[in-house]
Amino acid sequence: MEGTVKFKSEAGNGRQESVAFLDPGKNSGGRSRSKILFRTFIVVLLLLILAGVIGFLVWYFAIKRPGSVKTESSVAPPDRTTLVYSGRLTLANLDYSTDLEDPTSTRFKELADALQQVLNSTYLAAPDLKGYFDHSAVTAFSEGSTIAYCWIRFVVPNANSSALPLFTEAAINGNLRRSTRTPTRTVSQETLRVSDLVLSAADPRTVKEPGDGSCIFSYRAGPVGETTIFSSPGFPSGYPPNARCQYVLRADRGNVIRLAFPTFNVEDSCLDVFVDIFDSLAPERKRIITEKCGNRPPSNPLAVLSSGSVALMTLVTHSSGSAPGFQVQFSQVPKISCGQTLISQTGNFTSPHYPDFYPPNIDCSWIIQVPSNLHVRVQFKMFRLKEPDVIDPVCSKDFVEVNNVRYCGERTFLALTSSSSSIEVKFHSDESFTDKGFMAEYSAYDPGNPCPNKFSCSNGLCISDSLKCDGWNDCGDLSDEKNCVCDAAQFRCDNGLCKTKMWVCDHVNDCGDNSDERNCMCDSDQWKCASGSCVASVKRCDGIVDCEDKSDEDLCKNTTETACADFTYKCKSDICIGVVNPECDAKEDCLDGSDEVNCNCGVRPYKHNRIVGGTDADVGEWPWQVSLHFGSQGHTCGASIISERWLVSAAHCFQTSGRIDYASAASWMVYCGLRTQGNLKDVQVRGVKTIITNNQFNDNTFDYDIAVLELKEPLVFTDTIAPICLPAPTHVFPTGMSCYVTGWGLLSERGQLAVVLQKAKVKVINDTVCNVVTEGQISPRMVCSGYLTGGIDACQGDSGGPLSCQEDSGTWFLAGIVSWGEGCARKNNPGVYSRVTTLRSWVKAKTGI
């Protein structure tokens, strides 16, 4: 029938199902004049009614509800919830034409209007949903099987919140599937059917009307090899508030879209400000490639790829605050089929497009074949296949599969071996959220002697024989710690592992089964802390904290205000609060809010990956790290920025040695924002006005090893220069806490100074244990950190640098200052640091900070 669009589902059994519109273009002819007048009257009446309806709709949508696709807070008052579902309809038997890419074209409008009528009628006819249906829109089309992108909005008053469970994706999709099996109407003469559809929940802030000209941009990629550059509104001065921007991106069929961001700097609040990139022209959550916020360093730029020839990028900002925004390099690249057969005895392979994010919806396979008398070892130097906020123990989403075992998430290292001369490595990514991927090396080895002169781990790693049965999981699979005979200095755990006896009853679960901490008793003259450690009974309720958890001073009667200040955080109002580490945690624990004052510190402006591989620090990763140069000697010591004018370092760096007066402020130069020695790009160089060392510093014991430096000119804080927070005297850095030591010191005990800033992850060591291994040389102003087995430590040239610890709030605190140690990274000789909490009051007295 002319003027009919026919929709057909895959379950339609081959029957055409359609309902015709009344066609205003048809004329039956031969009507009488009276009938014509009567029909004219009816038409005029209908037009008047239609005009009234249109006027009401205009008033309702354009006046009463302006900005209907902005944030939920601006769409609806607090007494209702807005729900949006977005997705795509696959239309069969429809020839695609480029005019469907233009929302102003007649063809776009006709087809969009017909599909919108289907959407409206579907949900207005759904008994459970019709009372909450608000609006629908068809926003774009793409080729292949012609795909229409759309969204539907519902508004549920809070008074009807019991209806919210009705709004499941299954219900939304089910109603639409049933609707497309029944007749529908259209203004087009083409026969169409819906062969597939999928709608999923979407953020109301990311949808827009196709005719909304505010902050909608469309780009088609140039030829392969050509790059189009565009940026966020207002870049680099700053994006506008309440922006709701869309970037509709298209490439040629057979190619995929690549988006690389040389600059990405939006506010670090992904709830309110974010960039979403979708593997679709609809903001459907199930096909999101990534969601990002924050400030990315130029050394680790964001670069993502789509799986097909279309993509959608959205920018959402909030009502206040601004940042430069982003600049994008937009191009198209050929779609690849990844994986191959590798026959050399050594080599490497990576996830598709590494180091860009791998594309969604892709499968790869690498088959490695070596001579028949050899086996294969595969080691992943970089491995990150992780979806945000997803715990996936069975690796059902993105994964690498080897020997029928799946691996996903983030791994510092992963090594695997074959049981024959070949091995297959499979890689799979699903339709949503991609990541950095992996970089792997492989090599052939002799199964009879897999690790010449080394210990062979079960997973294929080769480690030094000296690391076997040392109490540490060096292999990663504990194979170096199994079947060990514990020596006289070791404790045998219930699970068979051997651990040093010094770790028994140190309230750290070193065995993994807690057997080293079970049945730990205190002596008769000791009191047991809540954490399990023991302190002398006379220290109970003496106004001084001896237990790391402060339990020795809890619930003490007749506690004076002065004693209270010794073991609990003291607010500016002189009220003490029993909250552990309340300062700068983004929560006001003090009634006067003083615990959150002066907290513009401890934040890294650049966002960094948790695992970047290697020991080189990234650009801006430690923005408070300072390199101190003395005269013509170059780098001599480290320091930490604590304000625009003040640094904190170690006193022993500034002691006169022979004829060299290291105490001379004029001889020192300060390099801030430095990563690579000699590269002064974006580095701020300052002279030193004053050096103040603690007058109790003992150059024999290194007690009170702290100094502060006043700069001649203040610093200007940037993405690579920022202060670290000073902890309150009551701040607790518990035993076992992971922290980082950084510096340009010697790479080994007799090695060379580092050129690139180095970082090392270390753990806070129990004071009692540290005092034993250092033969009683630890004072209350010192803290140990590192590993008793050695291998990771600060070294000469790192002195004065920071021991940086991050709290759950994300804020970094200066826990220690590199002070001394016996050699570098020696076994049972951990690094010793000046304990900043015990020296905090001295810093405040000298600097006012």
PyMOL commands that set and color helices and strands:
alter all, ss='L'
color gray80, all
select helices_A, chain A and resi 33-64+72-75+98-101+106-124+130-132+158-166+169-179+204-206+285-287+465-467+479-481+501-503+537-539+551-553+561-567+594-596+651-654+665-667+767-773+836-847
alter helices_A, ss='H'
color red, helices_A
select strands_A, chain A and resi 80-92+133-142+146-157+193-202+216-220+228-231+244-250+255-265+274-278+288-292+302-305+310-316+325-334+340-342+346-350+362-369+375-385+399-402+405-407+409-411+414-417+422-429+437-445+455-456+462-463+490-492+498-500+526-528+534-536+569-570+576-577+625-630+635-641+646-649+668-672+684-693+707-711+738-743+758-765+782-786+802-806+812-820+831-835
alter strands_A, ss='S'
color yellow, strands_A
deselect
rebuild
show_as cartoon
